[in-house]
Amino acid sequence: MPTLSMFLGILIKMNWKDAGQHNQPHFHAFYGEYEASFSLDGEILAGEFPKKQAAFVRAWALIHEEELAANWRLALDGEETFRIDPLR
């Protein structure tokens, strides 16, 4: 699962190899032992994530929602995703 971005100890990844097998566009966030799936607008779909870090992920997703959607489309076409700037 390629890394799209890293910030504040959070890794953001999108599994481009099996994107066509999932219904809702999403990405995965990792922080320590926590992992969660997020919608492209930053809402938690599955998993657990600390509230503070989830708020950072949501803010990042809202800023980069168009880039996340473009990456999702690339993933659906079986193409590699591109990196997205971290939260600053």
PESULQUI-V530638 format. One record per run of one state. SS is the DSSP state (2 for helix, 1 for strand, 0 for the rest). FROM is the first residue (numbers start at 1). TO is the last residue. If there is no record, write none. Layout:
ss=SS from=FROM to=TO
ss=SS from=FROM to=TO
This chain:
ss=0 from=1 to=1
ss=1 from=2 to=7
ss=0 from=8 to=9
ss=1 from=10 to=14
ss=0 from=15 to=18
ss=2 from=19 to=21
ss=0 from=22 to=25
ss=1 from=26 to=31
ss=0 from=32 to=33
ss=1 from=34 to=39
ss=0 from=40 to=43
ss=1 from=44 to=48
ss=0 from=49 to=50
ss=2 from=51 to=63
ss=0 from=64 to=64
ss=2 from=65 to=76
ss=0 from=77 to=88
